[in-house]
C-alpha cells in the first residue's frame, strides 16, 4: 500500500486495506466452519479477547480475573442481572456512565460471524453514544446470539421491533457511528444457552 493511502486511512480512522484483506481472507477460509468457531476466530483476529464459558460459575470466575488483571476499579453497568454478577465478585459499579468508570459491563444484541463484530443497541448502552463508553468493555452473550451476517441480525431486529440506536464494535476497528482515536479493548464472555 502506498504511503498516501496509509496516511489517509489513519486520518479517517479506517482500517488499512491490508487489514481488511487479511480479515476477508480469514473469513473466506472459514466459510464452511461452525458459526461460533468462525465468530471466535474473526473476533480475536480483530483484537478482541474471547472467553468461552460453559456456565455462569465459569463466567463469574473469568469476569473476576479480567477485573483483577486489567486493574478495573469502577464499571458502568446499568443491567440489573449483570449487576448481580458484579455483586458476587464484589466489584464497584455505577448504573449511570461516569467519568470515573474505567470499564463497562454490558450485554449485546447479536454477534456477527461474518466479520467478528458485536452489535449493540440502546438496550445495551442506554442513551449513551458508543464513543462515550470506557476504553475497556466486557460483554456477556449467549451462543444463540451468533448470527451469520448483518442481514440476519437486521431481520431478527425487525421481527423483535423497538430496537433503536444500533451500532457495532470490534476489537481492532472501533465504533461505526463515530470516529475515535483508539479502539476499545473488548472482552467477550460467551455462555452456553
N, C-alpha and C positions, 0 to 999 in steps of 0.2 A: 504494500500500500504506500502511496506516495506521501510525502511529508505534509502537504497541504490538506489532504483528506484526514490525516490523523489529527491535525490541529483543529479542523472544523468539527470532527466527531467529539473531541474533548470539550470544545466550547459549547456545543449543543447538548452535551451530556448523553450522547447516543453511543452505543457500543460500536467498536470498530468492526469493519467488515470481516476481519479475520475471526473475531469472537463470534459473530453471527454465523459465519460459515462453519466454525467448529461445532457450535450448538446444533446447527442444521444437520451436519454430518452425523453427529451422535444420535439425533432424533431419527434420522433415516435408518441408521444401523439398528435402532431399537423398535422399528415399526411393527414387528411381529411379537414383541415382548408383552408380558402382562402389564396392564396399566399402572399398577402400584410400583413395579420394578422400573418401568420407563420414567414415571414421575420422579422417583427417588434419584435415579441417575442424572436426569436433567436438572433437578433442583440442586443437587450437590455440585454439579458441573458449573452452575451459575453462581456458586459461592455460598449456598445455604448449608445449614447443618441439620442433617436428617437423623431423627431418632425414632426407631420403631419401638413401640411399647405394647406388649401383649395384653396388659390390663392396667387399671387405674393405679395400682400399687407401684408398678414399674414406672408409670408416668410421673407419679409423685417423687420417686427416687431420682429420676432423670431431671425433673424440674429443680429439685433441691441442689443437684450437682451443678447445673447451669448457673443458678443464682450464686452459688459459692465461687465457682471458678471465674465467672465474669465480674465478680465484685458488685453485684446488683444490690442496692440497699433501699430502693423505692420504685415500686412498679405502678403503672397505670393499669387498672383492671376494674371495669365497671360491671362485668357479668357476675351475678350472684353465685352461680355454680363454680366459676373459676376462682372467686374469692374464697370459697371453701377449700380449694386446693392450697391457696396461699396461707390460709389459717393453719392448715395441717403442717406445712413446712415452716411456719412462723416467720413469714416474710411480710414486710411493711408494704402497704399499697394505698393508693387513693382511687376513689371512684370517678374523679374528675382529673383530666390531664393537668399536671402541674409542671412548672419548670424544673423542679427537683427530681422528677421521675427520670431515672436513667434506663428504664426498660418498660415495655408494655407486654401484658399477658392477655392474649385475645383468642377468639375463635375466627373462623373464616367461612366463606360461602362454599367455595369449591377449590380443589387442587387440579390444575390443568396439566395433564400428562404430556400434551403436545410440546410444551416448551418449559415445563417445570415452574410455572408461575402460580401464585396464590391469589385468588380473587377475594376481595374484601368489599363490604358494603357498610351502610350506616348501622346495620345490625351488629357489626363487629367493632367499629371505631366511633360510634355515636355520630355527632355532628362535626367531628374534627376532620380537618383536611389531612390526608395521609402524610403530607410533608411535615406536619407538626408532631408526628409520632417520634418517640425517642430513637436513638441510633441502634438500640437492641430491641428486637421484637421476638417474643416467644409465642408461637401459635400452636394451639392444640386442635387436632382434627381427627376425623374417623376415616377409615379406609373407604367407606361408602361415599365419601365426598369427592373421590377422584373421578374426574370425567376425562374423556378422550381429548376434547379440544374446546375452544371458546364457544363454538356454535352449540355444543351440547350443554355447556354451562348456561348460556343465554336462553336456550329452550327451557331448561328447568326453572330458571328465574322467572320467565314469562308465565309458566304454569303456576308457580307459587305466588306470584304477584307481590305488590307492595314492597319491593326491594329497590332502594334508590342509592344514589351516590356510589356507583360501582368504580372500583379501581383494582389494580393488580400490582403485586410486588414480586420480586425475585431477589436472590442473593446478590447478584452482580449488577443487575440493571434495576434501578430503583423505580419509583412511582411512575405510572403512566400519566397521571393527571397533574403532574407538576415537575419542575426540574429541581434537582437537589445536587449539591456539590459532592455529597458522599452517599453511598448506598448503605441501607440498614444492614445490620448483622442479624440474619434470620435463623431462628432455631425452630424446627418443627417437631412436635411430639405427635406421631401418628399412632392412633389407637385402633385396635381391632374392634369391630362393632359387636 
